[in-house]
Every structure is written in C-alpha cells, then in structure tokens.
C-alpha cells in the first residue's frame, strides 16, 4: 500500500510504514507546506495513496465531499506524541485487514470508528 503522511503526522511514522513493506510519501515531497486539505486530498488521490493525518476535518468533511478515494486514517488522540501516534498506527496496521479504499478511519486512544 501507499500512504501520504500529512504535514501534521510524525516523520518517524514513515520508517515504520516502510518496515511493513509499504510506501510512505512524506508531505514535503508531494505538497507545499501549508497546503489546504483539498490540495492534500487531490495529491493523495493522484498518487493512489491513503492519507495519514491527525486533522479531524479529513474524517468529518472530506468523505462527504468526495465519496470515492484511496482511504483516510485520522489519528485523534487526547495527548498526541510521536510515540502515541506511532503506537496507534502500529495497532491499525496489525489489526485492520479490510480494504482502505473509500473508507475513513478515526483512531482514538482506545477505540476506532470507520465510515
């Protein structure tokens, strides 16, 4: 799989994604810093990449505007840190086997939702 890490996502997550055999695209390689959500979304779709972000707007807004996409994973933790985000990402990669296309996941501290 191919993932695009939004600018608010830890760069250290790219190493973990690549160690799992996936492709990690860093935000600065694809979009300019400060790009709006629509620009990030368009770049991810052009590349066929699932977006990894901590921006809750991607869970609430983007799927309503664009029902067809390569997937979005939002990590929304109470006290986000690199370690906490990477821990939830690891859990996600180990436990979610369903296709990510057209799905939006929000990972919280102890739960997750999808639509």
Z-matrix of the N, CA and C atoms (Angstrom, degrees):
N
C 1 1.439
C 2 1.525 1 109.07
N 3 1.305 2 113.78 1 161.98
C 4 1.452 3 121.36 2 179.84
C 5 1.525 4 108.02 3 -120.13
N 6 1.345 5 116.10 4 132.47
C 7 1.452 6 122.09 5 -179.37
C 8 1.521 7 109.78 6 -124.28
N 9 1.342 8 115.85 7 140.96
C 10 1.456 9 122.60 8 172.62
C 11 1.518 10 107.79 9 -109.63
N 12 1.333 11 116.87 10 117.61
C 13 1.460 12 121.70 11 178.78
C 14 1.515 13 108.79 12 -85.34
N 15 1.326 14 116.59 13 118.12
C 16 1.461 15 122.20 14 176.76
C 17 1.525 16 108.67 15 -63.14
N 18 1.320 17 117.48 16 161.70
C 19 1.462 18 120.42 17 -174.88
C 20 1.522 19 113.34 18 -64.29
N 21 1.322 20 118.52 19 -19.19
C 22 1.458 21 120.86 20 179.32
C 23 1.529 22 112.36 21 -91.03
N 24 1.327 23 117.07 22 3.82
C 25 1.463 24 121.53 23 -178.13
C 26 1.528 25 108.99 24 -98.17
N 27 1.334 26 118.52 25 140.24
C 28 1.469 27 120.12 26 -176.84
C 29 1.525 28 112.73 27 -61.75
N 30 1.307 29 115.70 28 134.39
C 31 1.468 30 120.66 29 177.26
C 32 1.522 31 111.18 30 -62.45
N 33 1.333 32 117.21 31 -27.61
C 34 1.464 33 120.40 32 179.79
C 35 1.528 34 111.94 33 -63.14
N 36 1.321 35 117.67 34 -20.54
C 37 1.464 36 120.85 35 177.59
C 38 1.524 37 111.21 36 -66.82
N 39 1.320 38 116.91 37 -27.73
C 40 1.466 39 120.52 38 -179.94
C 41 1.525 40 110.15 39 -61.47
N 42 1.320 41 117.34 40 -40.88
C 43 1.463 42 120.31 41 179.47
C 44 1.524 43 111.09 42 -61.77
N 45 1.341 44 116.41 43 -42.72
C 46 1.462 45 119.92 44 179.01
C 47 1.523 46 110.82 45 -63.94
N 48 1.317 47 117.27 46 -45.37
C 49 1.470 48 121.42 47 -179.67
C 50 1.525 49 110.32 48 -59.11
N 51 1.328 50 115.46 49 -45.48
C 52 1.464 51 119.41 50 179.95
C 53 1.524 52 111.63 51 -66.83
N 54 1.331 53 118.37 52 -33.09
C 55 1.468 54 120.69 53 177.66
C 56 1.532 55 111.89 54 -67.72
N 57 1.333 56 115.95 55 -20.62
C 58 1.475 57 121.14 56 176.33
C 59 1.534 58 111.59 57 -87.09
N 60 1.332 59 116.52 58 1.08
C 61 1.456 60 120.30 59 178.08
C 62 1.519 61 114.70 60 89.46
N 63 1.321 62 117.18 61 13.91
C 64 1.457 63 121.89 62 179.88
C 65 1.531 64 110.07 63 -104.63
N 66 1.309 65 116.08 64 171.38
C 67 1.453 66 122.47 65 178.26
C 68 1.522 67 108.52 66 -100.33
N 69 1.330 68 116.28 67 129.78
C 70 1.469 69 122.16 68 178.30
C 71 1.514 70 108.57 69 -114.80
N 72 1.322 71 115.43 70 117.55
C 73 1.461 72 121.21 71 177.08
C 74 1.515 73 107.90 72 -101.94
N 75 1.305 74 116.38 73 125.14
C 76 1.453 75 120.77 74 -179.79
C 77 1.529 76 109.75 75 -85.51
N 78 1.295 77 115.08 76 142.50
C 79 1.459 78 122.46 77 -176.00
C 80 1.520 79 112.44 78 -50.57
N 81 1.330 80 116.47 79 -46.47
C 82 1.463 81 119.69 80 -176.12
C 83 1.522 82 113.04 81 -67.07
N 84 1.328 83 118.11 82 -16.53
C 85 1.458 84 121.52 83 177.10
C 86 1.527 85 111.67 84 -83.78
N 87 1.320 86 116.81 85 -17.97
C 88 1.467 87 121.25 86 -171.76
C 89 1.522 88 112.31 87 -115.40
N 90 1.327 89 117.67 88 -42.66
C 91 1.472 90 123.19 89 -176.42
C 92 1.526 91 108.81 90 -126.23
N 93 1.305 92 115.71 91 161.58
C 94 1.463 93 119.31 92 174.13
C 95 1.510 94 110.48 93 -80.48
N 96 1.322 95 116.72 94 150.48
C 97 1.461 96 120.31 95 177.65
C 98 1.530 97 109.94 96 -57.86
N 99 1.321 98 115.28 97 141.07
C 100 1.454 99 120.35 98 178.95
C 101 1.517 100 114.22 99 82.33
N 102 1.331 101 117.67 100 7.68
C 103 1.465 102 120.21 101 178.72
C 104 1.524 103 110.16 102 -64.37
N 105 1.322 104 116.06 103 146.22
C 106 1.460 105 119.72 104 179.77
C 107 1.528 106 110.75 105 -76.04
N 108 1.333 107 115.67 106 168.87
C 109 1.465 108 121.58 107 -176.74
C 110 1.524 109 112.52 108 -57.67
N 111 1.307 110 117.57 109 -40.14
C 112 1.468 111 120.81 110 -179.46
C 113 1.529 112 111.47 111 -62.35
N 114 1.327 113 117.18 112 -38.48
C 115 1.461 114 120.90 113 178.38
C 116 1.525 115 110.84 114 -66.55
N 117 1.321 116 116.24 115 -43.38
C 118 1.463 117 121.27 116 177.51
C 119 1.519 118 109.76 117 -62.47
N 120 1.331 119 116.19 118 -46.37
C 121 1.457 120 120.75 119 180.00
C 122 1.527 121 110.71 120 -59.63
N 123 1.329 122 117.26 121 -47.29
C 124 1.466 123 121.43 122 -178.95
C 125 1.527 124 111.18 123 -61.39
N 126 1.314 125 117.42 124 -41.54
C 127 1.466 126 120.51 125 179.03
C 128 1.526 127 110.93 126 -63.97
N 129 1.322 128 116.68 127 -43.10
C 130 1.463 129 120.18 128 179.22
C 131 1.521 130 111.12 129 -62.79
N 132 1.317 131 116.70 130 -40.67
C 133 1.462 132 119.36 131 -179.48
C 134 1.528 133 111.33 132 -68.81
N 135 1.309 134 116.28 133 -38.96
C 136 1.463 135 120.96 134 177.62
C 137 1.531 136 110.53 135 -60.40
N 138 1.332 137 116.02 136 -35.67
C 139 1.460 138 121.64 137 -178.20
C 140 1.525 139 113.32 138 -92.33
N 141 1.329 140 117.23 139 -6.86
C 142 1.465 141 120.90 140 -177.14
C 143 1.523 142 111.98 141 67.42
N 144 1.334 143 116.46 142 36.83
C 145 1.464 144 121.65 143 -175.21
C 146 1.522 145 111.82 144 -109.97
N 147 1.307 146 115.91 145 142.35
C 148 1.457 147 123.09 146 171.90
C 149 1.524 148 107.83 147 -77.25
N 150 1.319 149 116.98 148 133.77
C 151 1.464 150 121.79 149 -179.84
C 152 1.524 151 109.75 150 -84.16
N 153 1.335 152 116.67 151 132.48
C 154 1.457 153 123.34 152 170.55
C 155 1.516 154 106.93 153 -110.91
N 156 1.325 155 117.06 154 124.28
C 157 1.463 156 120.84 155 -175.04
C 158 1.519 157 110.66 156 -153.26
N 159 1.305 158 116.00 157 166.13
C 160 1.467 159 120.56 158 169.66
C 161 1.535 160 110.05 159 -112.60
N 162 1.304 161 116.17 160 7.10
C 163 1.472 162 123.29 161 -179.71
C 164 1.529 163 109.58 162 -83.20
N 165 1.327 164 116.56 163 108.28
C 166 1.468 165 121.75 164 -176.72
C 167 1.529 166 113.36 165 -62.82
N 168 1.324 167 118.23 166 -21.42
C 169 1.464 168 120.73 167 177.66
C 170 1.518 169 111.41 168 -56.66
N 171 1.327 170 116.61 169 -32.46
C 172 1.460 171 119.34 170 179.73
C 173 1.532 172 111.07 171 -65.18
N 174 1.318 173 117.92 172 -29.58
C 175 1.463 174 120.70 173 177.69
C 176 1.523 175 111.22 174 -78.40
N 177 1.322 176 116.27 175 -40.03
C 178 1.454 177 120.22 176 -172.94
C 179 1.524 178 114.24 177 -87.73
N 180 1.304 179 118.58 178 -34.67
C 181 1.461 180 121.45 179 -170.11
C 182 1.525 181 114.82 180 -106.11
N 183 1.310 182 116.28 181 -52.43
C 184 1.469 183 120.14 182 -172.74
C 185 1.531 184 112.94 183 -55.83
N 186 1.328 185 120.60 184 -46.12
C 187 1.466 186 118.48 185 -177.85
C 188 1.531 187 113.44 186 -64.48
N 189 1.324 188 116.96 187 -25.89
C 190 1.461 189 119.22 188 177.31
C 191 1.525 190 110.78 189 -73.31
N 192 1.321 191 116.03 190 -33.67
C 193 1.465 192 120.69 191 179.94
C 194 1.523 193 112.35 192 -83.82
N 195 1.327 194 116.37 193 -30.01
C 196 1.471 195 121.48 194 -175.01
C 197 1.530 196 109.42 195 -136.19
N 198 1.320 197 119.09 196 87.73
C 199 1.464 198 120.03 197 -177.58
C 200 1.530 199 113.81 198 -68.23
N 201 1.317 200 117.67 199 -18.91
C 202 1.459 201 120.78 200 179.35
C 203 1.530 202 109.15 201 -108.29
N 204 1.342 203 115.96 202 121.58
C 205 1.462 204 120.59 203 -178.41
C 206 1.522 205 109.40 204 -162.71
N 207 1.321 206 115.82 205 174.68
C 208 1.468 207 121.67 206 -176.72
C 209 1.526 208 112.85 207 -88.89
N 210 1.316 209 118.22 208 6.65
C 211 1.458 210 121.93 209 177.15
C 212 1.513 211 112.54 210 108.04
N 213 1.341 212 114.30 211 149.19
C 214 1.459 213 121.69 212 179.34
C 215 1.528 214 107.74 213 -139.79
N 216 1.335 215 116.11 214 133.90
C 217 1.457 216 121.86 215 175.11
C 218 1.525 217 107.14 216 -124.04
N 219 1.332 218 115.84 217 117.38
C 220 1.462 219 122.35 218 178.97
C 221 1.523 220 107.72 219 -106.72
N 222 1.320 221 116.90 220 124.18
C 223 1.460 222 121.39 221 175.45
C 224 1.526 223 106.73 222 -102.28
N 225 1.320 224 115.70 223 108.98
C 226 1.474 225 122.21 224 -174.45
C 227 1.523 226 108.68 225 -120.03
N 228 1.313 227 116.11 226 89.70
C 229 1.456 228 122.02 227 -175.61
C 230 1.521 229 110.96 228 -103.14
N 231 1.330 230 115.17 229 154.80
C 232 1.463 231 120.79 230 179.48
C 233 1.528 232 111.20 231 -63.17
N 234 1.321 233 116.27 232 -46.13
C 235 1.467 234 121.51 233 176.95
C 236 1.525 235 108.57 234 -128.42
N 237 1.333 236 116.55 235 83.64
C 238 1.460 237 118.89 236 -176.23
C 239 1.526 238 112.28 237 -70.29
N 240 1.295 239 115.28 238 138.88
C 241 1.460 240 123.38 239 172.74
C 242 1.526 241 105.50 240 -145.37
N 243 1.311 242 116.84 241 166.84
C 244 1.469 243 118.77 242 177.59
C 245 1.517 244 110.94 243 -55.05
N 246 1.310 245 116.01 244 -47.62
C 247 1.463 246 120.10 245 -177.60
C 248 1.522 247 111.82 246 -62.91
N 249 1.326 248 117.34 247 -43.63
C 250 1.464 249 120.82 248 -178.66
C 251 1.532 250 111.07 249 -66.90
N 252 1.324 251 116.72 250 -42.50
C 253 1.472 252 119.96 251 178.98
C 254 1.519 253 110.02 252 -64.22
N 255 1.323 254 116.81 253 -44.68
C 256 1.462 255 119.80 254 179.91
C 257 1.526 256 112.08 255 -65.65
N 258 1.317 257 116.64 256 -33.20
C 259 1.469 258 120.21 257 176.80
C 260 1.525 259 111.07 258 -64.59
N 261 1.344 260 117.05 259 -45.33
C 262 1.475 261 119.96 260 178.67
C 263 1.519 262 111.04 261 -67.15
N 264 1.330 263 117.27 262 -37.12
C 265 1.463 264 121.05 263 177.43
C 266 1.530 265 110.20 264 -63.61
N 267 1.319 266 116.31 265 -42.10
C 268 1.471 267 120.02 266 177.52
C 269 1.529 268 109.94 267 -61.15
N 270 1.326 269 116.98 268 -45.28
C 271 1.466 270 120.41 269 177.75
C 272 1.529 271 110.10 270 -57.81
N 273 1.309 272 116.53 271 -45.03
C 274 1.464 273 121.55 272 -179.28
C 275 1.526 274 110.61 273 -59.71
N 276 1.315 275 116.69 274 -48.78
C 277 1.468 276 120.72 275 -177.29
C 278 1.529 277 111.50 276 -63.99
N 279 1.323 278 117.38 277 -31.76
C 280 1.463 279 121.29 278 -178.62
C 281 1.526 280 113.20 279 -83.67
N 282 1.328 281 118.25 280 -22.15
C 283 1.461 282 120.55 281 -170.63
C 284 1.516 283 116.31 282 -116.44
N 285 1.296 284 119.13 283 -19.77
C 286 1.460 285 120.76 284 -177.21
C 287 1.522 286 108.26 285 -102.13
N 288 1.312 287 115.71 286 113.04
C 289 1.456 288 120.42 287 -178.22
C 290 1.520 289 112.47 288 -109.14
N 291 1.310 290 116.91 289 -9.32
C 292 1.454 291 119.37 290 -178.54
C 293 1.523 292 110.34 291 -69.32
N 294 1.322 293 117.13 292 155.03
C 295 1.473 294 119.31 293 178.38
C 296 1.531 295 110.96 294 -59.34
N 297 1.313 296 115.96 295 144.86
C 298 1.456 297 120.59 296 -178.85
C 299 1.520 298 112.50 297 -90.98
N 300 1.324 299 118.06 298 -19.54
C 301 1.461 300 121.03 299 -179.03
C 302 1.524 301 110.86 300 -54.36
N 303 1.336 302 115.27 301 132.22
C 304 1.463 303 123.80 302 177.29
C 305 1.529 304 113.24 303 62.39
N 306 1.311 305 117.52 304 18.34
C 307 1.461 306 122.44 305 178.44
C 308 1.520 307 109.05 306 -115.96
N 309 1.315 308 116.12 307 145.27
C 310 1.458 309 122.43 308 175.12
C 311 1.520 310 106.99 309 -124.62
N 312 1.310 311 115.61 310 124.67
C 313 1.458 312 122.33 311 -179.81
C 314 1.522 313 109.12 312 -112.04
N 315 1.321 314 116.24 313 140.99
C 316 1.462 315 120.61 314 169.73
C 317 1.528 316 106.04 315 -122.81
N 318 1.321 317 115.11 316 120.75
C 319 1.458 318 121.87 317 -179.35
C 320 1.518 319 108.19 318 -101.22
N 321 1.309 320 115.93 319 121.62
C 322 1.463 321 121.72 320 176.83
C 323 1.531 322 108.16 321 -104.13
N 324 1.312 323 116.86 322 -175.53
C 325 1.461 324 120.27 323 -177.18
C 326 1.527 325 113.19 324 -56.73
N 327 1.321 326 117.45 325 -44.25
C 328 1.459 327 120.63 326 -175.19
C 329 1.527 328 113.50 327 -130.57
N 330 1.314 329 117.29 328 12.59
C 331 1.464 330 119.87 329 -178.12
C 332 1.518 331 108.98 330 -153.91
N 333 1.337 332 114.32 331 175.11
C 334 1.448 333 119.54 332 172.93
C 335 1.521 334 108.94 333 -150.39
N 336 1.327 335 115.16 334 158.46
C 337 1.461 336 122.66 335 174.52
C 338 1.519 337 108.04 336 -132.34
N 339 1.304 338 114.48 337 155.98
C 340 1.456 339 119.11 338 176.28
C 341 1.515 340 109.36 339 -141.56
N 342 1.306 341 114.76 340 153.44
C 343 1.459 342 119.77 341 173.21
C 344 1.507 343 108.77 342 -151.22
